[in-house]
Amino acid sequence: MTKNIMIVGVGGQGSLLASKLLGHLLLTEGYDVKVSEVHGMSQRGGSVVTYVRFGEKVYSPIIDRGEADFIVSFEKLEAARYLEYLKEGGRIVVNTQQIDPMPVITGATKYPENLVEKMEAMGANVDAMDCLSLAEEAGSAKAVNIVLMGRLSRYFEEIPLEKWQKAIEDCVPAKFLELNQKAFLLGRG
């Protein structure tokens, strides 16, 4: 049974490290893993999507509409934008931070209100938390990606905490390790 995780966000937020960390962890757990390239405008500000698929045998890195078991989102509007990819019974793990896209910055449109409530009203299981505050508590606003991974880890009961921590150790430069381990545990809660 193949599982599908979409990581969605805005360029410059660390979705690449998040997908690398997940891919590494799942490989060490013995799964066949396919991680897509980053799709979208990866420079700061553009929408970015990465797919992580794992199972006994995975043939394609692409996730179609209605197939995502998890959507991990760095920002509320990005979560709402990819909601149609979530499968029935799937879960969205989302940072409640608001990052205004260019049309909002220029005044052409307003940022939509009550996005978490709207996604829940559409039947989505939403786990929303202020990952930015937790990342800053850990020591850096840039650790939002690891806070999100910590939150996601709660839904992988079959993978022990130590294995997640070892994956962070393997994927993060030593000088940032302590900060990232702290961010992960804050996200895990």
C-alpha positions in Angstrom: 0.0 0.0 0.0 1.6 3.2 -1.2 1.3 6.3 1.1 1.5 9.8 -0.3 2.7 13.0 1.3 2.6 16.4 -0.3 4.7 19.2 1.1 3.4 22.6 0.0 4.7 26.0 0.8 6.4 29.1 -0.4 9.9 29.2 -1.9 12.7 29.7 0.7 10.9 28.0 3.5 12.8 24.7 3.6 10.5 22.3 1.9 13.5 20.7 0.2 15.1 19.8 3.6 11.7 18.5 4.8 11.3 16.2 1.8 15.0 15.1 2.1 14.5 14.3 5.7 11.3 12.3 5.1 12.8 10.4 2.2 15.9 9.5 4.2 13.8 8.4 7.2 11.5 6.2 5.1 14.4 4.6 3.2 16.0 3.6 6.5 12.7 2.1 7.5 12.9 -0.2 4.4 10.4 1.4 2.2 10.7 2.1 -1.5 10.6 5.9 -1.7 10.2 8.3 -4.5 10.7 12.0 -3.9 9.8 14.4 -6.7 11.7 17.4 -7.6 10.4 20.7 -6.3 7.7 22.0 -8.6 7.0 25.7 -8.8 8.9 28.9 -8.2 11.5 27.9 -5.7 12.9 31.3 -5.3 11.5 33.1 -2.2 7.8 33.9 -2.6 6.6 31.4 -5.2 4.4 28.4 -4.6 6.4 25.2 -4.1 5.2 21.5 -4.1 7.2 18.4 -3.4 5.8 14.8 -3.4 7.0 12.0 -1.2 5.6 8.6 -2.0 6.5 5.4 -0.1 5.5 1.8 0.1 6.6 -1.7 -0.8 7.1 -0.7 -4.5 6.5 2.9 -5.8 6.5 3.4 -9.6 5.9 7.1 -9.9 6.8 10.2 -7.8 3.6 12.0 -8.8 0.5 12.4 -6.6 -2.8 13.0 -8.3 -5.9 14.7 -7.0 -7.6 12.8 -4.2 -4.5 10.7 -3.5 -2.6 12.5 -0.7 -2.7 10.8 2.7 -1.0 13.9 4.1 -0.6 17.5 3.0 2.1 19.3 5.1 1.7 23.0 4.5 4.0 25.8 5.5 1.1 28.3 5.1 -2.7 28.3 5.3 -3.4 29.6 1.7 -1.1 26.9 0.3 -2.9 24.2 2.2 -6.3 25.5 0.8 -4.8 25.7 -2.7 -4.0 22.0 -2.7 -7.0 20.7 -0.8 -8.3 18.8 -3.8 -5.3 16.5 -3.6 -6.2 15.2 -0.1 -7.8 11.8 -0.1 -10.9 11.2 1.9 -9.8 10.6 5.5 -6.5 12.3 4.8 -4.9 14.9 7.1 -3.5 18.4 6.6 -0.7 19.5 8.9 -0.5 23.2 8.6 1.4 26.2 9.9 -1.1 28.9 10.8 1.3 31.6 9.6 0.0 33.9 6.9 2.3 34.8 4.0 0.8 37.2 1.7 1.1 36.3 -2.0 1.9 39.0 -4.6 -1.8 39.8 -5.5 -2.4 40.5 -1.7 0.8 42.6 -1.4 -0.1 44.7 -4.4 -3.6 45.2 -3.1 -5.3 43.4 -6.1 -7.0 41.0 -3.7 -7.5 40.3 0.0 -6.1 37.3 1.9 -9.0 34.9 2.5 -10.3 34.7 6.1 -11.0 31.6 8.2 -9.1 29.2 5.9 -8.7 26.5 8.6 -12.4 26.6 9.4 -13.3 26.6 5.6 -11.0 23.5 5.0 -12.6 21.7 8.0 -16.1 22.6 6.7 -15.1 20.9 3.4 -14.4 17.7 5.4 -10.6 17.9 5.8 -8.9 16.7 9.0 -6.8 19.8 9.8 -4.0 19.9 12.4 -3.2 23.6 12.5 -0.5 25.1 14.8 1.7 28.2 15.0 4.9 26.6 13.8 6.7 29.9 13.4 6.4 30.7 17.2 7.7 27.2 18.0 10.6 27.6 15.5 11.5 30.9 17.1 11.3 29.3 20.6 13.7 26.7 19.3 16.1 29.4 18.2 15.4 30.2 14.5 12.3 31.2 12.4 13.9 29.0 9.7 13.1 25.9 11.6 9.4 25.9 10.7 10.1 23.0 8.4 11.4 20.8 11.2 8.5 21.9 13.6 6.2 20.6 10.8 8.1 17.4 10.6 7.7 17.0 14.3 4.0 17.4 14.1 3.8 15.0 11.1 5.7 12.4 13.1 2.8 12.1 15.5 0.9 10.3 12.8 3.6 7.7 12.2 3.3 5.7 15.3 5.1 2.7 13.7 8.3 4.9 13.4 9.9 5.5 16.9 11.0 9.0 17.9 14.7 8.0 17.9 14.5 7.1 14.2 13.2 10.6 13.4 15.9 12.2 15.5 18.6 10.0 13.8 17.2 11.2 10.4 17.6 14.8 11.5 21.1 14.1 12.6 21.9 12.6 9.2 20.3 15.5 7.2 21.1 18.6 9.2 24.6 20.3 9.5 26.1 19.6 13.0 26.1 23.3 13.9 22.2 23.4 13.5 21.5 20.0 15.0 20.6 21.1 18.5 18.3 23.8 17.3 16.5 21.4 14.8 16.2 18.6 17.4 14.5 21.2 19.7 12.2 22.4 16.9 11.2 18.8 16.1 10.3 18.1 19.7 8.3 21.3 20.1 6.4 20.4 16.9 5.7 16.9 18.1 4.2 18.4 21.3 
